[in-house]
Amino acid sequence: MITLNWMQITIITCTAIYLIIELLTRNEIKDERYQLIELKTQALVSKLTATALVLISTVYIFYPATEGLYLLFFLAMTFLATEILAKQYYKNKL
């Protein structure tokens, strides 16, 4: 039997939510509004991912004993959460 820890469960859950949202929105009409939402989402994702990388580097410089898996987990969650939440935010805003 496979035993999952909290990080694996979180990553699997976020990935499943991301895939469900992608499957539900793939049949939507792709117009200029949709393209604008995608561009704004990707811009925000890239900015926050870059910020997370700087933060991870800073943490690793000052605390080199930090386990790298936690830092990678933080980076993955930043990417997934920003992608999911930004799309929903821009869909409601625009």
Buried (B, 14 or more C-beta within 10 A) or exposed (E): EEEEEEBEEBBEEBEEEBEEBEEEEEEEEEEEEBEEBEEBBBEBBEEBBEEBBEBBEEBEEEEEEEEEEEBEBBBBBBBBBBBBEBBEBBBEEE
